[in-house]
């Protein structure tokens, strides 16, 4: 018999049925953009904000019974300002802290309900960041960006700043700044313009180095766009496609004749004349 408090796991995206409703403008967005957008909504970055317990059970000291260890995930928040930094997926931790009975100076995040005797105080833990300078050989620019230690570890693991931007998924970048940098780098590589303009040999070396990480142009131009910006871009594309539609000349002439006939009225007082039948049959409106 199933317990009352056991509920099926529901995806966050399945609850958002109005993200891309059928028949709407959002449903006509490119499939690759919709997949990336749903991936960022449904999945959190791979960075760990806590070390999970390896054990699933513990023994009670008094009764000796086996009790399950509660290890709920840490609640995180993502302010809009995180779009202007590269924190590598780190977010603001929303939790509580309370003094330990043994050590009053010990604090830590708690997301489970403790005993009522232990008073918990709400608290936020913000990522510790530093402003570092990076050089992008594709853009041929120096960039001052706020980053965290986990971001620096990921850059070292990818063997360079440009490799980190091009290899990392959008949900792990967790920043519009990172997506815009990826978009600019892909544009430089697609048009064969990476590195310094006065050194063709260096450009050939950079193209050979990053040629396997180039994203197609039709996909790269959608990087870094919010849902509202993507809808505006889709509307502009559909408007241009509508203007390019060529109307056959016979339909234009038929419409012109219809408009001319519609602009005149029949006057029965005018006698018929075979020489000028149309002119005497119809009379223009005044």
C-alpha positions in Angstrom: 0.0 0.0 0.0 1.5 3.3 -1.1 1.9 6.0 1.6 -0.1 9.2 1.3 2.8 11.5 1.1 4.4 9.7 -1.9 3.7 11.8 -5.0 4.9 11.1 -8.5 7.8 13.3 -9.6 6.6 16.0 -12.0 8.8 17.9 -14.3 8.8 21.7 -14.0 8.4 22.0 -17.8 5.3 19.8 -17.8 3.7 22.3 -15.5 4.4 25.1 -17.9 2.0 24.1 -20.7 1.8 27.7 -21.9 5.5 28.0 -22.8 5.0 27.0 -26.5 1.2 26.7 -27.0 0.2 25.1 -30.3 -0.8 27.5 -33.0 0.9 30.5 -31.4 3.9 32.6 -32.4 6.1 30.8 -29.9 5.2 27.4 -31.4 6.7 28.6 -34.7 10.1 29.3 -33.2 13.0 27.1 -34.3 13.2 23.6 -32.7 16.8 24.1 -31.6 15.8 27.3 -29.7 12.9 25.6 -28.0 15.0 22.7 -26.9 17.7 25.0 -25.4 15.0 27.1 -23.7 13.3 24.0 -22.2 16.6 22.6 -21.1 17.4 25.7 -19.2 14.0 25.7 -17.5 13.9 22.0 -16.6 17.5 21.4 -15.6 19.8 23.2 -13.2 23.5 23.7 -13.9 25.8 20.8 -13.2 27.7 22.7 -10.4 27.0 21.2 -6.9 26.0 23.5 -4.1 26.3 20.7 -1.6 28.1 17.5 -1.0 25.5 14.7 -1.0 25.6 12.0 1.6 27.0 8.7 0.4 25.0 6.7 3.0 21.2 6.4 2.7 20.5 5.1 6.2 21.8 5.5 9.8 21.3 3.6 13.0 19.5 5.2 15.9 21.8 5.2 19.0 19.0 4.4 21.4 16.7 2.0 19.5 19.1 0.6 17.0 16.5 1.0 14.2 17.6 1.9 10.7 16.5 5.4 9.8 16.6 7.0 6.4 18.9 10.0 6.1 17.1 13.1 4.8 19.2 14.9 2.2 17.0 17.4 0.4 18.5 19.6 -2.4 19.6 23.1 -1.5 17.3 25.8 -2.7 18.9 28.3 -4.9 17.9 31.7 -6.4 19.1 33.3 -9.6 18.8 37.1 -9.7 18.7 38.9 -13.1 22.1 40.4 -12.5 23.7 37.0 -13.0 23.2 37.5 -16.7 26.1 40.0 -16.6 28.7 37.7 -14.9 30.2 34.2 -15.4 29.6 32.3 -12.1 29.8 28.9 -13.7 26.3 27.9 -12.5 26.7 29.1 -8.9 23.6 30.7 -7.5 22.4 32.3 -4.3 21.6 29.7 -1.6 18.3 30.3 0.2 18.3 28.6 3.6 18.6 28.9 7.4 21.3 28.9 9.9 21.2 28.2 13.6 23.8 27.9 16.4 24.9 24.4 17.2 24.3 23.2 20.8 27.9 22.1 21.1 29.6 25.0 19.2 27.8 28.3 19.2 30.0 29.7 16.4 29.1 26.9 13.9 26.6 27.9 11.2 25.3 26.2 8.1 22.4 26.0 5.7 19.4 23.9 6.7 16.4 23.1 4.5 14.7 20.5 6.7 12.5 21.1 9.7 14.4 20.8 12.9 13.2 20.6 16.5 11.2 23.6 17.7 13.8 24.2 20.4 16.5 25.1 17.8 15.7 28.5 16.5 16.5 28.9 12.8 17.2 32.3 11.2 16.6 32.8 7.4 19.8 33.6 5.5 21.2 33.9 2.0 24.6 32.7 0.9 26.0 34.7 -2.0 28.8 33.4 -4.3 32.3 34.8 -3.6 33.5 36.3 -6.8 36.4 38.3 -8.1 37.0 40.4 -11.2 39.5 38.8 -13.6 40.9 39.8 -17.0 40.7 37.3 -19.8 42.1 37.5 -23.4 40.0 36.1 -26.2 42.2 35.2 -29.2 39.1 34.8 -31.4 37.7 38.2 -30.6 41.2 39.7 -30.1 40.0 41.5 -27.0 40.7 41.8 -23.3 37.6 41.2 -21.1 37.1 42.1 -17.5 34.5 39.7 -16.1 33.3 38.9 -12.5 33.9 35.1 -12.0 34.0 32.6 -9.2 36.6 30.0 -8.3 34.5 27.3 -9.9 34.5 29.3 -13.1 38.3 29.5 -13.1 38.5 25.7 -12.4 36.2 25.1 -15.4 38.3 27.4 -17.6 41.5 25.6 -16.6 39.8 22.2 -17.3 38.8 23.4 -20.8 42.4 24.7 -21.4 41.4 28.3 -22.1 38.8 31.0 -22.0 37.6 30.6 -25.6 37.4 26.8 -25.3 35.3 27.2 -22.1 32.8 29.5 -23.8 32.5 27.4 -26.9 32.4 23.9 -25.2 30.1 24.7 -22.3 26.3 24.3 -22.6 24.1 27.3 -22.2 22.5 26.0 -19.0 26.0 25.6 -17.5 27.1 29.0 -18.6 23.9 30.3 -16.9 24.5 33.8 -18.2 23.4 35.9 -21.2 26.9 37.3 -21.2 28.3 33.9 -21.9 25.8 33.2 -24.6 26.5 36.5 -26.3 30.2 35.8 -26.2 29.6 32.4 -27.8 27.5 34.1 -30.5 30.2 36.7 -31.3 32.9 34.0 -31.4 30.9 31.8 -33.7 30.3 34.8 -36.0 34.1 35.5 -36.2 34.7 31.8 -37.0 31.9 31.5 -39.6 33.1 34.5 -41.5 36.8 33.5 -41.2 37.7 36.7 -39.3 39.1 35.5 -35.9 42.2 37.1 -34.3 44.1 40.1 -35.6 43.1 41.5 -39.0 46.7 42.3 -40.0 48.0 38.7 -39.4 46.6 36.2 -41.9 48.8 33.4 -40.6 47.5 33.8 -37.1 43.9 33.7 -38.4 44.6 30.4 -40.1 46.0 28.9 -36.9 43.0 30.0 -34.9 40.5 28.6 -37.5 42.3 25.3 -37.4 42.2 25.3 -33.6 38.5 25.9 -33.2 37.0 24.6 -36.4 35.4 21.6 -34.6 33.4 23.9 -32.3 31.7 26.1 -34.9 27.9 26.3 -34.6 25.9 26.7 -37.8 25.0 30.3 -38.5 21.2 29.7 -38.4 21.6 28.4 -34.8 24.2 30.8 -33.6 22.1 33.9 -34.4 19.5 32.7 -31.8 22.0 32.6 -28.9 21.5 35.0 -26.1 17.9 35.9 -27.0 15.2 35.9 -24.4 11.8 34.5 -25.2 10.4 38.0 -26.0 13.4 38.8 -28.2 13.1 35.5 -30.0 9.4 36.1 -30.7 10.2 39.6 -32.1 12.9 38.0 -34.4 10.4 35.3 -35.6 7.9 38.0 -36.4 10.5 39.9 -38.5 11.4 36.7 -40.3 7.8 36.0 -41.1 7.2 39.6 -42.3 10.1 39.4 -44.7 8.9 36.0 -46.0 5.5 37.5 -46.7 7.0 40.4 -48.6 9.0 38.0 -50.8 5.9 36.2 -52.0 5.4 36.9 -55.7 1.8 37.4 -56.8 1.0 36.3 -60.3 0.2 39.1 -62.7 -3.2 37.7 -63.7 -4.4 38.1 -60.1 -3.2 41.7 -60.0 -5.0 42.5 -63.3 -8.1 40.8 -62.1 -8.1 42.7 -58.9 -7.5 46.0 -60.8 -10.5 45.3 -63.1 -12.6 44.4 -60.1 -11.8 47.6 -58.3 -12.6 49.7 -61.4 -15.9 47.9 -61.9 -16.7 48.3 -58.2 -16.1 52.1 -58.5 -18.9 52.7 -61.1 -22.7 52.3 -60.9 -25.4 51.3 -63.4 -27.7 54.1 -64.7 -30.9 52.6 -66.4 -31.9 56.1 -67.7 -29.2 56.1 -70.3 -30.3 54.5 -73.6 -28.3 51.6 -75.0 -25.9 52.4 -77.8 -24.0 49.7 -79.7 -21.2 52.2 -80.5 -20.6 53.1 -76.8 -22.3 50.4 -74.8 -20.0 50.3 -71.8 -19.8 54.1 -71.5 -23.6 54.6 -71.7 -24.4 51.6 -69.5 -22.2 52.7 -66.6 -21.6 56.1 -65.1 -18.9 57.1 -62.8 -19.8 58.1 -59.2 -19.5 61.7 -58.4 
